[in-house]
Amino acid sequence: MSAVTAMAFAALVGGCGSATQGESGGSGSTTGGQTGAQASGGSASGESAADFYKGKILQFIVPYGPGGGYDQWARLIAPYLQKYLGVRQVQVENVPGGGGLVGTNQIYAAKPDGLTIGDTNAGGDVFDQIVGASGMNFDVTKMTWLARPDDDPHIMAVHPGGKYTSFEDLEHAKEPIQALATGKGSSDYNAAVVTFNAFKIPFKMVAAFSGSSDEKAAFLRGNGDTSSLSASDIAQIGNQAKVVILESGQSFSKLPNVPTVIQLAKQAGLSENTINALNSMVNIMDLGHAFIAPPGVPADRIKALDDAISKSLQDPKFVAAAKRANLYIGYLPASKVTQMVNQSMKTASELKPLLNDNS
């Protein structure tokens, strides 16, 4: 993704809360699905994590095609993970397909030695488990959750000169909204589905894209009525898109006048049950680009990975590179990410009725 100027971003939002989404934390590392010695101790061999990683190759799987936000995060952080883990190389591999399921399944089934990680569509993974998506061969409560690197809420945008130029226009739609999103089951796909259902907006999902870069290209060609992407994804196309809603419960400093889905739900007088369901949805969406590893990785290697992610995100050269690439850093430790996933699964029954995509 190329960097955009502040002027272009200002043109994008037109005039749209102020608190920054996400939170920072230390580099503590606990994970879901860890039991026994894995939860409390290190490697059975007695070898330290630093010694284990020294000179090895770390495989970093991206479940989407090249050029999108997931691919960008992986490739930007790879040399810093190499530096702070002490590995010889970090190999980034794109494994697209199934809305992210193919690559995520591959990460989950990998050998749990700490040498395979991924940049997963965390929210999409949780949504898939809630609906029992076909082709899903993983359990988010057993997956090893690593840190979340970003503070980058999902949004919904419209064409500035199109038929619909505000969320209010969408609410009054008489015919189905043509809604662009990445693959079926991805977090941006499900956020759009939940939002349209909550506000009783007629819609049809269009999701034949390998990643966000393909979706953006289609939107720029004039396809669809709406596009669901992350804030950093949409920023690069400047005034060719207008953001009308944050799929979050918190305002975002880079889009200060864009309302959250919760704010709009309360303004519209939606029922308490619907607002509770939307709160469940935004909790999932706030998982962002969380990193994962297979179940059963030794605890000391999990900590080493999480520490390396934390140090990478604080490295001045990485910070500068992320700024140039228009990526929004917002670290959450593995322990917090794991807590959010487990809480999301506890509230799944409230959200499931709004996940019907009419397909």
Secondary structure as GFF3:
##gff-version 3
##sequence-region A 1 359
A	DSSP	alpha_helix	6	13	.	.	.	ID=ss1
A	DSSP	alpha_helix	36	40	.	.	.	ID=ss2
A	DSSP	alpha_helix	49	53	.	.	.	ID=ss3
A	DSSP	beta_strand	57	62	.	.	.	ID=ss4
A	DSSP	alpha_helix	69	85	.	.	.	ID=ss5
A	DSSP	beta_strand	89	94	.	.	.	ID=ss6
A	DSSP	three_ten_helix	98	100	.	.	.	ID=ss7
A	DSSP	alpha_helix	101	109	.	.	.	ID=ss8
A	DSSP	beta_strand	116	119	.	.	.	ID=ss9
A	DSSP	alpha_helix	122	131	.	.	.	ID=ss10
A	DSSP	beta_strand	144	145	.	.	.	ID=ss11
A	DSSP	beta_strand	148	150	.	.	.	ID=ss12
A	DSSP	beta_strand	154	158	.	.	.	ID=ss13
A	DSSP	alpha_helix	167	171	.	.	.	ID=ss14
A	DSSP	beta_strand	177	180	.	.	.	ID=ss15
A	DSSP	alpha_helix	187	198	.	.	.	ID=ss16
A	DSSP	beta_strand	203	206	.	.	.	ID=ss17
A	DSSP	alpha_helix	212	220	.	.	.	ID=ss18
A	DSSP	beta_strand	226	230	.	.	.	ID=ss19
A	DSSP	alpha_helix	231	235	.	.	.	ID=ss20
A	DSSP	three_ten_helix	238	240	.	.	.	ID=ss21
A	DSSP	beta_strand	242	246	.	.	.	ID=ss22
A	DSSP	alpha_helix	261	267	.	.	.	ID=ss23
A	DSSP	alpha_helix	272	285	.	.	.	ID=ss24
A	DSSP	beta_strand	291	293	.	.	.	ID=ss25
A	DSSP	alpha_helix	299	314	.	.	.	ID=ss26
A	DSSP	alpha_helix	316	324	.	.	.	ID=ss27
A	DSSP	beta_strand	329	332	.	.	.	ID=ss28
A	DSSP	alpha_helix	334	346	.	.	.	ID=ss29
A	DSSP	alpha_helix	348	351	.	.	.	ID=ss30
A	DSSP	three_ten_helix	352	355	.	.	.	ID=ss31
###
